[in-house]
Amino acid sequence: MTDDATRTLGKGSAPPGPVPEGLIRLYSMRFCPYAHRTRLVLQAKGIRYTPVQKEFCKTSSCKGHLDLEGRATLLECGRLDGASSKPRHEVININLRNKPEWYFTKHPFGHIPVLENSKGQLIYESVIACEYLDDAYPGRKLYPYDCYERARQKMLLELFYKVPHLTKECLVTLRCGRGCADLKLALRQEFCNLEENMSLGRTSRNGVTRSKGMTTLEAGAGCC
């Protein structure tokens, strides 16, 4: 997972500045499995993490990328990390119990994750955001090109949707000092169902092992 040192923004915080060219911004929350799903895809696609900078930009040609306190940073004028042309992402964490007022302009219900690109375009709902990243950025493709295999991977994702919720319920129950034997049993059953369905298509017709791509990342997110 990315080394995320970004502070969490809550009610009363100033909105971040525009997203500079070559960067995509992820509005996230450190412990949300749906946000982790998107982070895993960013990592798998080689879209490197760039911390939000705090250093003033003294270059007159800087187009005005602002950090969390509204100051111009070195990223926009191309002097950060050798002015790499490789795609990068930054993370802004949101306090979901005390959301900033401006965040509802990013998502109508204030949910996470949300992606924002340099054109000001917003992409939300984690599965949709992950598919956007796979389509919009070069490199390893997480969804297969074959129509049936692509549909099959999406069906496997549907089977996995209960896992993050059950994991959260289990942790909350344990934190409250109560037993969660039934939840553990249900969680184990969901993993067994997923493993059984994944094993059915683990090899292609010629016997070559196939990567599960997005399904594997989904499983990783559910276990975070």
TATATA-V233927 format. One record per backbone hydrogen bond with DSSP energy under -1.0 kcal/mol. CO is the residue of the C=O (numbers start at 1). NH is the residue of the N-H. If there is no record, write none. Layout:
BEGIN
co = (CO CO)
nh = (NH NH)
END
This chain:
BEGIN
co = (2 9 10 20 22 24 25 26 27 28 29 32 33 34 35 36 37 38 39 40 41 42 43 46 48 59 65 67 71 74 75 87 88 89 90 92 93 98 101 102 103 103 107 114 115 116 117 121 123 125 126 127 128 129 130 131 132 133 142 146 147 148 149 150 151 152 153 154 155 156 160 162 163 164 165 166 167 168 169 170 171 172 173 174 180 181 182 183 184 185 186 187 188 189 190 191 192 193 194 195 196 199 202 204 208 212 213 214 215 216 217 218 221)
nh = (4 95 13 23 88 90 116 92 114 94 32 36 37 38 39 40 41 42 43 44 45 47 46 48 89 62 73 70 67 79 78 48 24 50 26 28 9 11 104 105 106 107 110 27 123 25 120 117 115 129 130 131 132 133 134 135 136 137 214 150 151 152 153 154 155 156 157 158 159 160 163 166 167 168 169 170 171 172 173 174 175 176 178 177 184 185 186 187 188 189 190 191 192 193 194 195 196 197 198 199 200 202 210 207 204 215 217 218 219 220 221 222 224)
END
